Amino acid sequence: QVQLVESGGGLVQAGGSLRLSCAVSGRTFSMYAMGWFRQAPGKEREFLAAISRSGGSTYYANSVKGRFTISRDNAKNTVYLQMNSLQPEDMAVYYCAAKFSPSTNDWYPFQTNYGYWGQGTQVTVSS
């Protein structure tokens, strides 16, 4: 079983930055590709960013490309999402997800790819 715990959410003013963390335990972290998603009230869960298990390959949704950066530290069993230039439309609950990946360099952009999810962390952006 893989456990994921997000942290780093909170209240930020428009234009500000936050860094989310997702600590993973229970299995060998370096065998899992990781993703970040978010869900705003009344909306479907949305893909944001994905990273391969090696960290060498990343992929972003157009809505966050250039503003958000996904990274991972396999020694710390943690994946990060650096979020810059936050806007009110970025307000949502943010989730990390893990997928066992046979490939070192593959990333996965679909919710259905992932078998493990965190509980989410709230990001609120004030205008």
N, C-alpha and C positions, 0 to 999 in steps of 0.2 A: 504494500500500500504506500502511496505517495501522499504526503501532506504538504500543502502550500499555505503560507501565511503572508498576506500582503500588509504593508505598512507604508506610512509616508503621506497619506492623504490628509486633507485639511482644507482650510479656508485661505484663499489667496486672492489678491486683487487682479483685475484684468491687466494683462501684460506681464504678470509675474511668472515665477517658475516653481515647480515642485519636482522632487525625485521620489518616485515610488520604488519600493523594494518588495521582493517576493522571496522569502526564505523557504527552501525546499528540504524536506527530510524524508527518510524512509527507504530510499533507493539510491543508486549511484546517479547523482545529479548529472554528471557528464554524459550519461546515456540518453538524456531527454532533451528534445527540442522544446522551446518555450514560446509562449505567445502572451500578448496583452490584448484585452478586450475591454469595452466599456458598455454600460447600459444606462441611458438617461430615462427619466420617468416617462412612461407611455411609449417608449420606443423599443425596438428590438436591440439585442446585444450586437455590438459592432466590433469588427476586427480593427486593431490599431497597428500592431507590429509583431513580427516573429523573428526568432533567431535560431540558428542551427545549434546543434549540441556542442559544436566546437567553438561557437561564437564567430566563426569566420564568414558566415553569410547571414544577411538580414533582409527584411522586406517590410515595407510600410504601406499603409493605406494612404491614398492621395490626400485625405483630409488632414493628416498629421505629418506628412513628409516635409522635412525641413524644419519642423518645430519640435518633434519628439525623437528621442534616440533610445533604442533598446541596446542593452549590453548585459553581459553576464560575467560572473567571477566563479569559475568552477571550483576554486579552492575554498570559497566561502558558501558554496551551494546556494547562490543568490542570483536572481535576475533583476535588472533595474529598468525603469522607464524614466528617463529625464524628459521633463515636459517644460518647454519654454513658450513664451508669448501666449499664455493661457487666456482664453476668452470665455465669456459666459456660456457659449455653446459647448464648451468642453466639460461642463459640469455634469457629472455622472458618477455611478459606482464603477470603479475600475477593478478588473479581475485579471489575475494571471492564470495560466493554464500550462499543463505539461503533457508531452506526448513522447513515449518511448520511440526512439528513432534509430533504425538500423544504419542510417546513413550519417556520416559526419557533417555533411554540408547542406542537408535539406532543411527547409523551413516550411511551415504549414499555416495557411491563412484562414482555414475554415474551422468553425466551432466544433464540427463533427470530427475533426482530426484528433481532438484532445480528449483524453480520458480522465484527467485529473484537473480540478479547479480549486482555487482559493475561495475564501468567503467574501472577498471584495473589500475595497476601501473607498470611502466617499471623498470625492473632490468637489469643492464648491468654489466657484469663481464669482466674485462680486464685481459689478460694473461701476 
